[in-house]
Amino acid sequence: MEVHSNWMKIALKEAEKAFDGNEVPVGCIIVYENRIIAKAHNQVEMLTDPTAHAEMMALTSAFDALKTKQLKGCSMYVTLEPCSMCAGALVLAKLENLYFGVYDNKAGACGSVLNITNNNHLNHNINVYGGILDAECCSLIKAFFNEKRNNDIPGNLNNFSIN
């Protein structure tokens, strides 16, 4: 378990970069053969692109690093349970293992709301492990949304729900 916590701490550092950039603080790394081949954080606001989630950005980097479209033997560590878009991309990429921090009870697609990563109708299933450093991951996300609420930033921030 300690090795997973250590990898998640690196993903948390990526999430902090997102926080500092006024992005929802989600960070992600991809590990292959015990080395990091990709790091990313949310860049939705910076790129004005709703698909610029940490997972999607990390996938692109990993494909480039391995010169392949499949991530067999790879593990992803992400601070928030992936959404349906990201979970679908992980299945298409044939990721082997997914480790995430906090469960997302509004949009999580790896067991909370949907279970795309282990849907027997799809051509690939992923080993999924949630709750890795969940308190730390949750704390960062809550701090971000509390700051937004306190600064009266418009938007539907009250509907975001995490454990």
C-alpha positions as CSV (number, residue, x, y, z in Angstrom):
1,M,0.0,0.0,0.0
2,E,2.9,2.4,0.7
3,V,4.0,2.3,-2.9
4,H,0.5,3.4,-4.0
5,S,0.5,6.2,-1.5
6,N,3.8,7.4,-2.8
7,W,2.6,7.5,-6.4
8,M,-0.6,9.3,-5.3
9,K,1.5,11.9,-3.5
10,I,3.0,12.8,-6.9
11,A,-0.4,13.0,-8.5
12,L,-1.4,15.3,-5.6
13,K,1.5,17.6,-6.5
14,E,0.0,17.8,-10.0
15,A,-3.4,18.6,-8.5
16,E,-1.8,21.4,-6.6
17,K,-0.6,22.9,-9.9
18,A,-4.2,22.8,-11.2
19,F,-5.3,24.5,-8.0
20,D,-2.7,27.2,-8.4
21,G,-3.9,27.7,-12.0
22,N,-7.5,28.2,-11.0
23,E,-8.4,24.7,-12.3
24,V,-10.4,22.0,-10.5
25,P,-7.5,20.4,-8.6
26,V,-7.2,17.0,-10.2
27,G,-3.7,15.5,-10.9
28,C,-2.7,12.4,-12.6
29,I,0.4,10.3,-13.3
30,I,0.9,7.1,-15.4
31,V,3.4,4.5,-14.3
32,Y,5.0,1.9,-16.5
33,E,7.7,-0.6,-15.2
34,N,8.0,1.4,-12.0
35,R,8.7,4.7,-13.6
36,I,6.5,7.7,-14.4
37,I,5.9,8.1,-18.1
38,A,3.3,10.8,-17.9
39,K,2.2,13.6,-15.5
40,A,-0.7,16.0,-15.9
41,H,-3.3,18.1,-14.2
42,N,-6.6,19.7,-15.3
43,Q,-6.2,22.4,-17.9
44,V,-9.8,22.9,-18.9
45,E,-9.9,26.7,-18.1
46,M,-6.4,27.4,-19.5
47,L,-7.1,25.6,-22.8
48,T,-10.8,26.5,-22.9
49,D,-11.3,22.8,-23.6
50,P,-13.8,20.7,-21.6
51,T,-11.9,17.5,-22.5
52,A,-8.6,18.8,-21.0
53,H,-9.0,16.7,-17.9
54,A,-5.8,15.5,-16.1
55,E,-6.5,11.9,-17.3
56,M,-6.9,12.8,-20.9
57,M,-3.7,15.0,-20.9
58,A,-1.8,12.2,-19.2
59,L,-3.0,9.6,-21.7
60,T,-1.7,11.7,-24.6
61,S,1.7,12.0,-23.0
62,A,1.8,8.2,-22.2
63,F,0.9,7.3,-25.8
64,D,3.7,9.5,-27.0
65,A,6.2,8.1,-24.4
66,L,5.5,4.5,-25.3
67,K,4.8,5.1,-29.0
68,T,1.6,3.1,-28.8
69,K,-2.1,3.5,-28.5
70,Q,-2.5,0.9,-25.8
71,L,-1.3,1.1,-22.2
72,K,-1.0,-2.5,-21.3
73,G,1.1,-2.9,-18.2
74,C,0.5,0.7,-17.1
75,S,-1.1,2.1,-13.9
76,M,-2.8,5.4,-13.6
77,Y,-2.9,7.3,-10.3
78,V,-5.5,10.2,-10.2
79,T,-6.7,12.2,-7.3
80,L,-10.4,12.0,-8.3
81,E,-12.5,9.2,-9.6
82,P,-12.6,9.6,-13.4
83,C,-15.7,10.8,-15.2
84,S,-17.4,8.9,-18.0
85,M,-15.3,10.5,-20.7
86,C,-12.0,9.7,-19.0
87,A,-13.2,6.2,-18.0
88,G,-14.1,5.4,-21.5
89,A,-10.7,6.6,-22.8
90,L,-9.0,4.4,-20.2
91,V,-10.9,1.4,-21.4
92,L,-10.0,2.2,-25.0
93,A,-6.4,2.6,-24.0
94,K,-6.5,-0.8,-22.3
95,L,-5.0,0.5,-19.1
96,E,-4.2,-2.3,-16.7
97,N,-4.7,-0.6,-13.2
98,L,-6.4,2.5,-12.0
99,Y,-5.8,3.9,-8.6
100,F,-7.8,7.0,-7.5
101,G,-8.1,9.1,-4.4
102,V,-11.6,10.4,-3.7
103,Y,-14.8,8.9,-5.0
104,D,-17.0,11.3,-7.0
105,N,-20.7,10.7,-6.2
106,K,-21.9,13.0,-8.9
107,A,-19.9,12.1,-11.9
108,G,-17.7,9.1,-11.1
109,A,-17.6,6.4,-13.7
110,C,-15.4,3.8,-12.0
111,G,-18.0,2.5,-9.5
112,S,-19.7,5.5,-8.0
113,V,-22.4,6.6,-10.5
114,L,-21.4,4.4,-13.4
115,N,-19.0,1.6,-13.8
116,I,-17.5,1.9,-17.3
117,T,-14.1,0.5,-16.3
118,N,-15.6,-2.9,-15.4
119,N,-18.5,-3.1,-17.8
120,N,-18.7,-6.7,-19.2
121,H,-20.2,-5.3,-22.5
122,L,-17.0,-3.5,-23.3
123,N,-13.8,-5.1,-24.7
124,H,-11.6,-4.4,-21.7
125,N,-11.8,-4.2,-17.9
126,I,-9.5,-2.3,-15.6
127,N,-8.4,-3.3,-12.1
128,V,-9.7,-0.4,-10.1
129,Y,-8.7,0.7,-6.6
130,G,-10.3,3.7,-5.0
131,G,-9.7,5.6,-1.8
132,I,-5.9,6.0,-2.0
133,L,-5.0,9.1,0.2
134,D,-8.7,10.0,-0.1
135,A,-8.5,12.5,2.8
136,E,-5.7,14.5,1.2
137,C,-7.3,14.4,-2.2
138,C,-10.7,15.4,-0.8
139,S,-9.2,18.2,1.3
140,L,-7.7,19.9,-1.8
141,I,-10.9,19.7,-3.8
142,K,-13.0,21.0,-0.9
143,A,-10.5,23.9,-0.4
144,F,-10.8,24.8,-4.0
145,F,-14.6,24.9,-4.1
146,N,-14.8,26.7,-0.7
147,E,-12.5,29.4,-2.1
148,K,-14.7,29.7,-5.2
149,R,-17.8,30.0,-3.1
150,N,-16.2,32.6,-0.8
151,N,-15.2,34.7,-3.8
152,D,-18.7,34.6,-5.2
153,I,-17.6,33.0,-8.5
154,P,-20.7,32.2,-10.6
155,G,-21.5,28.6,-11.4
156,N,-23.2,25.6,-9.9
157,L,-20.6,24.7,-7.3
158,N,-23.0,23.6,-4.7
159,N,-23.8,20.5,-6.7
160,F,-20.3,19.0,-6.5
161,S,-20.3,16.1,-4.2
162,I,-17.4,14.0,-2.9
163,N,-17.1,11.7,0.1
